[in-house]
Amino acid sequence: MKRSTKIFALILAVLITVPLILVPSFAVEDPYASLKEGIGYLAVGDSFTRGYGAGENWQDQLYLNDSYGNYNCRNVDGSYPNRVSKAFGLNTPDDIRDTSAKLWPLAHDAVSVAYVLDLLGIDDGFRDEEFTYSDSSMLRRYATDLQYFGDPSSLTIDGDAAYGRTGEIMSVRDMFKNASLITIGLGQTDVIYKAQIFGLNKIDLNDTASIPAGIANIVNLLNKYFNYWKDAYPLLLDFIKENNPDAKVVLVGTMNPIRKATLTDDIAIPIGSVLNGIMDSMNSYIRLCASKYGYMYVDISDVDTPPSATQMSIGQIMSISDPIEYALVAHPTPHGYSQIAERVIDAVEKDLKGDSSNLMLKIKDFLVTVIDWFRVFFFRAFVAIGSIGK
């Protein structure tokens, strides 16, 4: 009996002196495991997200996603979603049909918020008839997305709100509902690009008398499209919050690559600065939404852009005949995309550390509870055995 008492006493002593300082050293083996749950990472956006000008093969890789049947279109090397995926160890095969992938890009150049809302089949009154459904290239992209990711709720190209085409790969709603990480990069097309094609491109720079009216029209369009985007943008965030409340969501801001551009070499009107107020308002609104919904915000207003953007006038830019060279002026450089990726990665890692810290506290509390229970149990057993021994 004395020997048993000594054994229980020893166990009790060990339990009482367990160094709880060791508990926090318990660590999750893969720090990015939570990002691989469900379908992994869903990257939603326009050409900034797709990766216009991000690497050597960006052009072929970008347009592979425009027509159905070109399946090796998941990646654009150097784009920020591709860089983020690699940093987090997410599986990113080229074939869009490979469901083992953990990166799903729902991104094309000139995609608007209304475009994404239509794919989700949200009956919101924000159908973009003047742009998405009046441009042949946009119709082709939307048709491709319907064939890949269409959902019974999706709006079809002809506007049928009841039955969209069922996608062969995955439902767009399932993409949003099952993503563990979502980045949203929408707004540039909604506001700036539409003001460009419906306003700036219509200015006759040779007719100096009409320029003031043309600039006034651009300002009006910017305000009109800003208000339209501002009302539509939170509808997408509402859908995510309601259907995937545990997802880590990063709202990516926007940028003005022509902040210092004048109208022409001869007309020193700082037309680039006209965009500054709208861009600042857009970024402020995205930041406000991030705060409201509890999402992360990434500022890209100062990322690297082609030097020509700050050295050329709008007249010079508009005179560029090569459409690819023309478009690249308004996009980040490869280094700029790297900067965006680094900021997204930094934001997510900080968020993960917060989760990890909370998890460690929960684990510590659990272990402390278990140890306390065993302490009480063995102490009572020790007392009981001691009483019997007497």
C-alpha positions, 0 to 999 in steps of 0.5 A: 500500500505504501508503494502505491501511495508513493506512485500516486504521489509521484504522478501527482507531483509530476502533474502539479509541476508540468511546465505549462510554458511548453504548451505554446510551443505546440505548432501547426505543421503547415501554416497555410493548411487553412488556405487549402481547405475547400477549393482553396484560393479564388481570385476575382478581378479584371486585367490587373488580377488576370496579369496583363503584362505580368510576364513573358508569356502573359499575352497568350496565357491571358487570352487562353481564358477568353474562348472555350476549349483552351483549357490550359488557362489557369495561370498567367506567370507573374500575375499576383494570384499566381505569385500568391499561390506559389508563396502559400504552396497552393497547387496551381496546374495549368489545366482549368479542369483539374479540380485538384487545383487550389487556385481558381482565377475568375478574372479577365481584362475588362471584367466589372462587378456587374459581370460577376454578379450576373454569373452569380445570378444575383437579381440586383438591377446591375446588368451592364448592358452598355458594355459587357453585353454590347462588346463581342469580346466580352460576350465571348468571355462571359460565354466561356465562363458560363461553360466552365462555371455556369450555375442554374442561377447565372444570367445567360447572355440573352438575359434569361434570369431563370436558367443559366448554363450549367458549367462543366467544371464547377458552379460559380456559386460553389466557387464562392461558397467553398473558397478559403481565400478570396481576393477581389480586384474589381472597379478599374473597369467599372469606373475608369475603363468605361469613362475612357472608352465612352469619354476620353476616346471620343475627344478630338485632340485636334479640335481644341475648342471642343476639349473643355466640353470633352473633359467635362463629359469625362468628369461626369462619366467618372462620377456616374460610373463611380456611383454605379460601382459603389452601389454594386460592389457591396452586393458581392461582399454581402453574398460572400459574407452570407454564404462563406463567412469564414473565408479570408477575403482581401479587397485589392484597391486600384491605381492611377498610372497616369497621375501626372499626364498632361492632355497633349505636349502642347496643351498642359492641362493635367488631365491625369490628375482628373482621375486622382479624386475618383481613384482616391474615392474608390480606394477610400470606399474599398478600405471602408468596405474592408473595415465594415465587413471585417476583410483585409485591404491592400493598397496598390496605388503606388505600385510600379508602372511603366515609366512612359505612363508618367513621361507621356501625355494622353495624346501620345498614349492615345496615338500608340497604334499597337493595342498591346503596347497601348494597354500596358501603359495602364498596368503594373510592370512585372515588378508592380505585380510582384509588389501587389503579391507581396502585399496580399501575402503580408496581409494574409500572413498577418491574419493567419498569425492572428488566427494561429495565436487564437488557436494556440490560446485555445489549445493551451486553455484545453490542455490546462483544463485537462491537466487540472482535471488530472491533478484533481483526480490524482489528488483525490485518489492520493487522499483516498489511498492515504486514508485507506493506508491509515 
